[in-house]
Amino acid sequence: MSGNYKILSPSDLEDVADEKRSFALDVLVGLSEIPKRLSSRYFYDDRGSELFQKIMDLPEYYLTNCEFEILNTQVEIIADLVRTHSFNLVELGAGDGRKTSILLEYFLQKKYKFRYVPIDISEGAMKILTRNMNEKFPGLKCEGIVAEYFNGLKWLNKLGEGRNFVLFLGSNLGNFNKPQSRVFLRNLWNTLNDGDYLITGFDLKKDIDLMRQAYNDKKGITRAFNLNLLQRINRELGANFDLDKFQHYSNYDVFTGAMESYLVSLEKQTVFIRELGQTFNFEPWESIHTEYSYKYLESDIVELAEATGYSIVQQLYDSRHYFVDSVWRVHKIET
Ligand code: AVI
């Protein structure tokens, strides 16, 4: 253990080099495809994470407020599920931990036997989170793990200490397509035990204008967030993207059920990426697909839980029914 977190995958120079290599390779493959695409997983460098925090504070990005409302008003329902056990409150990708603080405060006040185990691949993010949580909640047993989610969970399970209550908040699952989300949930199921719980956030299908506004905010923060992907390629791979020559475009596709984000080239242009030793040509109005943010029907959630080995224990909605934190139980033993 170093401080309040354990590093499972040592973030040595080799790892950093690997990460840069796979980023370069993904950029090469994505920009060589027709239509061009870049993966949204590369949004989250330091600048991208900072911009996402700002997005979460925007009035148009209703998702955050909905989830705060759900946790603030329904914490007791969640607490009832774990009250009698000692448990690990495991969080996948905690961000700044503001939402989780609602649960932590309640559990501590009720003197529940638990420890808080955030899992995140970024050592920087973990350092800040564990420091903040220890300052805010001096009595909290906080034991972060710096690792890929599933490696962290496997390690935790080997210790065999108590039931797991896993949080996957926000609408993070929504950035996976249907097959990817099934694989993710099934992998998670594999690392958990019968009777463990999972809370996943789902953004529900709703008025199309409301969804469009959430991804096209007036201050232009989402635009900056999207464009930061090109800036990151400039910074890390020595490219010469001119950000003024690309437009942020985000729209709801009724057929896929996702908000889809793009960067659109405003003119004919050529971009050189030094690390790849290659140029990429853009025609006027040619697009790069950058993100899917899937929205769900109730029936999609039921189907997803059933297909991946969970039962739905409770659906926690906000008052406008925009968002649901879905509480699932892991089923491993056939009855
Ligand atoms: C992280 N993820 C759930 C956000 C979303 O809503 O898809 C990322 C985001 N993209 C644009 N705004 C927010």
Residues whose N, C-alpha, C, O or C-beta is under 5 A from the ligand:
A	BS01	AVI	I55 S171 N172 Y292 S293
